[in-house]
Amino acid sequence: MDAMGAVASGARRPKSVTPSTPNPTSPRREQLFLLGRIVATPGALELLRRTATIPEVLLMRHVTGDWGDIGAEDAQENDLSLQAGFRLMSVYKLPLVAAVVADMDQSCTGPVQHPIWLITEADRSATTFLLPEEY
């Protein structure tokens, strides 16, 4: 992603997704939909940086139907939206280290996680990384 948080990649073609090290007990996951242009809000880029999260890992989960930390009802809605061509949304909770929490002026007594959303538009023209408060 560039400094503006966008990649001018155009639509991506569906392809098979396999782990770099084959695992005979894991099923092969296939890309279920097009991602379109991949963009990110400034807050999402900052969270990815602070948590040392590789965006491609989250994109891979999203595009193979691992909707992350959403409830069963929302997961079912995504499954229906996948078939009907509606918007798709995934939520992943990223772990914040103590130094990051201190920077955010928050006290913490245990592990802190911050959600990041991935939303793919109904027309599959774009997939956006954003924070809930940026919606």
Summary of the structure (lengths in Angstrom):
residues: 135
radius of gyration: 15.7
end to end distance: 19.9
largest distance: 45.5
contacts: 349
relative contact order: 0.21
helix: 30%
strand: 25%
